[in-house]
Amino acid sequence: VYVEDRGPRDSALPPVLLVHGFASNHDVWRPLEPALRDRRTVNVDLPGFGWSTRTEGDYSPQALAADLVGVLDALNIPRADVVAHSWGSSVTLALALQSPERVRRIALIGGWMYDEQIPPFFRAARLPGVGEALFSAYYTERPADRFPAAFEDPEIVSQALVDLIEASLQRPGTSRAALAAARGQAFRQLEGRYRTIAHETLCLWGTDDHVSRPRFGERLAREMPNARMAYIPQTGHFP
């Protein structure tokens, strides 16, 4: 697992673990890192994405949550505040369910964690042979067109960020790992348990998020006992 570990080690507050979304990597958090300069930040590329290894195996939220525990163990971090975007929210919720003692507080941005959110493309990809054909043909195509579409104002997307995303998509095994992660989105196994997560949680949504509609954040905030919903106006899937 590729990790960027930055910031002071002597803070009284726990580190901030940053978890990216699907077809993304650690680079998306760069605009946020200056605001966290007083905190230790652990910015990861989940297995199969960014600069982490693409291996055969389980890419479900539960398996990736176990990988995050491995990262925390390797860095001798007993507990972290976790900030997640999009599909990374499902991994974070799995982490809170499996290892609640490793999480202090949670912030989920444009979360992707309900079965209802899974699009037809991903459902079709569950079929043997069909998924391989779809992801081989389309997953790495035209990131410069697809990535800015998740922003309310595409003009704020720098070419440098697009180049970083595109470079990570060209690594061998990328489509295969992404397909495994898409097939691992068996959210029905998780979503019935979200109401048992007691951590203080912020559900943060852009009002113009067309990838993950705000109603899913509102639903999660109703179900989790210590969660609240907040909105960012005139903002898409990426704030």
C-alpha positions as CSV (number, residue, x, y, z in Angstrom):
1,V,0.0,0.0,0.0
2,Y,1.4,3.4,-1.0
3,V,1.3,5.9,1.9
4,E,2.2,9.5,2.4
5,D,2.7,10.2,6.1
6,R,3.1,13.9,6.9
7,G,2.9,16.4,9.7
8,P,3.7,16.6,13.4
9,R,4.1,13.5,15.5
10,D,3.6,15.3,18.8
11,S,0.0,16.5,18.4
12,A,-2.5,15.7,21.2
13,L,-5.0,14.8,18.5
14,P,-4.9,11.6,16.6
15,P,-3.7,11.5,12.9
16,V,-6.1,12.0,10.1
17,L,-6.4,9.0,7.7
18,L,-7.5,10.1,4.2
19,V,-9.3,7.5,2.1
20,H,-10.0,8.3,-1.6
21,G,-12.8,7.1,-3.8
22,F,-13.2,4.7,-6.8
23,A,-10.9,5.3,-9.8
24,S,-9.1,7.9,-7.7
25,N,-5.9,8.1,-5.6
26,H,-4.2,10.0,-2.8
27,D,-3.6,13.1,-5.1
28,V,-7.2,14.3,-4.7
29,W,-6.5,15.3,-1.1
30,R,-3.7,17.7,-1.9
31,P,-5.9,20.8,-1.8
32,L,-7.0,19.8,1.7
33,E,-3.6,19.1,3.2
34,P,-2.6,22.7,3.8
35,A,-5.6,23.1,6.1
36,L,-4.4,20.0,8.1
37,R,-0.8,21.2,8.5
38,D,-1.1,21.0,12.3
39,R,-2.2,17.4,12.2
40,R,-0.4,14.2,11.2
41,T,-2.0,13.0,7.9
42,V,-1.8,9.5,6.6
43,N,-2.8,9.7,2.9
44,V,-3.2,6.2,1.3
45,D,-3.7,4.7,-2.1
46,L,-6.1,1.8,-1.5
47,P,-4.8,-1.5,-3.0
48,G,-5.5,-1.6,-6.8
49,F,-5.5,2.2,-7.1
50,G,-2.9,5.0,-7.4
51,W,0.6,3.7,-6.8
52,S,-0.4,0.7,-4.6
53,T,0.0,-2.8,-5.9
54,R,-2.6,-4.5,-8.1
55,T,-2.9,-8.0,-6.9
56,E,-5.5,-10.8,-7.4
57,G,-7.9,-11.1,-4.5
58,D,-10.7,-9.6,-2.4
59,Y,-11.4,-5.9,-3.0
60,S,-14.6,-5.6,-0.9
61,P,-14.9,-2.8,1.6
62,Q,-14.3,-5.3,4.4
63,A,-11.0,-6.5,2.9
64,L,-9.8,-3.0,2.2
65,A,-10.7,-1.9,5.7
66,A,-8.5,-4.7,7.0
67,D,-5.7,-3.3,4.8
68,L,-6.2,0.1,6.5
69,V,-5.8,-1.5,9.9
70,G,-2.5,-2.9,8.5
71,V,-1.4,0.6,7.6
72,L,-2.3,1.9,11.1
73,D,-0.4,-1.0,12.6
74,A,2.7,-0.4,10.5
75,L,2.8,3.2,11.5
76,N,2.1,2.5,15.2
77,I,-1.1,4.5,15.1
78,P,-3.7,3.2,17.7
79,R,-6.6,5.4,16.5
80,A,-7.3,7.9,13.8
81,D,-9.9,10.4,12.6
82,V,-11.0,9.2,9.1
83,V,-11.9,11.4,6.2
84,A,-13.3,9.6,3.2
85,H,-14.6,10.5,-0.2
86,S,-17.2,8.6,-2.3
87,W,-16.6,4.8,-2.4
88,G,-13.9,5.3,0.2
89,S,-16.9,5.9,2.6
90,S,-17.9,2.3,2.3
91,V,-14.4,1.2,3.2
92,T,-14.4,3.6,6.2
93,L,-17.8,2.4,7.5
94,A,-16.5,-1.2,7.2
95,L,-13.4,-0.1,9.2
96,A,-15.7,1.4,11.9
97,L,-17.7,-1.8,12.0
98,Q,-14.7,-4.2,12.1
99,S,-12.3,-2.3,14.2
100,P,-14.3,0.5,16.1
101,E,-11.5,1.1,18.5
102,R,-9.2,2.3,15.7
103,V,-11.5,5.1,14.7
104,R,-12.2,8.3,16.7
105,R,-14.4,10.4,14.4
106,I,-15.5,10.2,10.8
107,A,-16.1,12.6,7.9
108,L,-17.7,11.2,4.8
109,I,-17.8,13.4,1.7
110,G,-20.2,12.5,-1.1
111,G,-20.4,8.9,0.3
112,W,-21.0,5.9,-1.9
113,M,-22.2,3.1,0.4
114,Y,-25.7,1.9,-0.5
115,D,-26.8,-0.8,-2.9
116,E,-29.2,1.6,-4.5
117,Q,-26.3,3.8,-5.6
118,I,-24.7,1.0,-7.7
119,P,-25.2,1.9,-11.5
120,P,-26.2,-0.5,-14.2
121,F,-22.6,-0.6,-15.6
122,F,-21.3,-2.0,-12.3
123,R,-24.2,-4.5,-12.0
124,A,-23.5,-5.7,-15.6
125,A,-19.8,-6.0,-14.7
126,R,-20.7,-8.7,-12.1
127,L,-21.4,-11.2,-14.9
128,P,-18.4,-13.4,-15.8
129,G,-16.8,-12.2,-19.0
130,V,-19.0,-9.2,-19.3
131,G,-17.2,-7.3,-16.6
132,E,-13.8,-8.1,-18.1
133,A,-14.9,-6.8,-21.5
134,L,-16.4,-3.6,-20.1
135,F,-13.5,-2.6,-17.9
136,S,-10.9,-3.5,-20.4
137,A,-12.7,-1.3,-23.0
138,Y,-13.8,1.7,-20.9
139,Y,-12.2,2.0,-17.4
140,T,-9.0,3.8,-18.4
141,E,-10.5,5.7,-21.3
142,R,-10.7,9.6,-21.4
143,P,-10.0,10.5,-17.8
144,A,-9.5,14.1,-18.9
145,D,-13.2,14.2,-19.9
146,R,-14.7,12.0,-17.2
147,F,-12.9,13.3,-14.1
148,P,-13.9,17.0,-14.4
149,A,-17.5,16.0,-14.9
150,A,-17.6,15.2,-11.2
151,F,-17.0,18.9,-10.4
152,E,-19.6,21.6,-10.4
153,D,-17.1,23.9,-12.0
154,P,-14.7,21.8,-14.2
155,E,-12.4,24.8,-14.6
156,I,-11.0,24.3,-11.1
157,V,-9.6,20.9,-12.1
158,S,-5.9,21.4,-12.8
159,Q,-4.2,19.7,-15.7
160,A,-1.5,18.5,-13.2
161,L,-4.2,16.6,-11.2
162,V,-5.6,15.1,-14.4
163,D,-2.1,14.0,-15.4
164,L,-1.5,12.3,-12.1
165,I,-4.8,10.4,-12.3
166,E,-4.2,9.4,-15.8
167,A,-0.7,8.1,-15.0
168,S,-2.0,5.9,-12.2
169,L,-4.6,4.5,-14.5
170,Q,-2.0,3.3,-17.0
171,R,-0.3,1.0,-14.5
172,P,-0.5,-2.7,-15.4
173,G,-3.4,-4.5,-13.7
174,T,-5.4,-1.4,-13.1
175,S,-8.6,-2.5,-15.0
176,R,-8.5,-5.9,-13.4
177,A,-8.2,-4.5,-9.8
178,A,-10.9,-1.9,-10.5
179,L,-13.3,-4.6,-11.7
180,A,-12.6,-6.6,-8.6
181,A,-13.4,-3.5,-6.5
182,A,-16.6,-2.9,-8.5
183,R,-17.7,-6.5,-8.0
184,G,-16.8,-6.1,-4.3
185,Q,-19.4,-3.4,-3.8
186,A,-21.8,-5.8,-2.1
187,F,-23.3,-3.1,0.1
188,R,-26.3,-5.1,1.2
189,Q,-24.0,-7.0,3.5
190,L,-23.0,-3.7,5.2
191,E,-25.8,-1.2,5.0
192,G,-28.1,-2.9,7.5
193,R,-25.3,-2.5,10.1
194,Y,-24.6,1.2,9.6
195,R,-27.1,2.1,12.4
196,T,-24.8,0.3,14.9
197,I,-21.9,2.7,14.2
198,A,-21.7,5.0,17.2
199,H,-18.8,7.2,16.2
200,E,-19.4,10.9,15.8
201,T,-19.8,11.3,12.0
202,L,-20.1,14.3,9.6
203,C,-21.9,13.5,6.3
204,L,-20.7,16.3,4.0
205,W,-22.3,16.7,0.6
206,G,-22.1,19.1,-2.3
207,T,-25.6,20.3,-3.2
208,D,-25.0,19.7,-6.9
209,D,-23.5,16.2,-6.4
210,H,-24.9,14.1,-9.3
211,V,-22.7,11.1,-8.6
212,S,-23.9,10.5,-5.1
213,R,-27.1,12.4,-4.4
214,P,-27.4,14.3,-1.1
215,R,-30.4,12.1,-0.2
216,F,-28.0,9.3,0.5
217,G,-26.1,11.4,3.0
218,E,-29.4,12.4,4.6
219,R,-30.4,8.7,4.8
220,L,-27.1,7.8,6.5
221,A,-27.4,10.7,8.9
222,R,-30.8,9.5,10.0
223,E,-29.6,5.9,10.4
224,M,-26.4,6.5,12.4
225,P,-27.0,7.6,16.0
226,N,-24.3,10.2,16.2
227,A,-24.2,11.5,12.6
228,R,-25.2,14.9,11.2
229,M,-25.6,16.2,7.7
230,A,-24.0,19.3,6.2
231,Y,-24.1,20.8,2.7
232,I,-21.6,22.7,0.5
233,P,-23.5,24.9,-1.9
234,Q,-22.7,25.0,-5.6
235,T,-20.5,22.0,-5.3
236,G,-20.4,18.7,-7.1
237,H,-19.0,15.3,-6.2
238,F,-15.6,16.7,-5.4
239,P,-15.6,19.7,-3.1
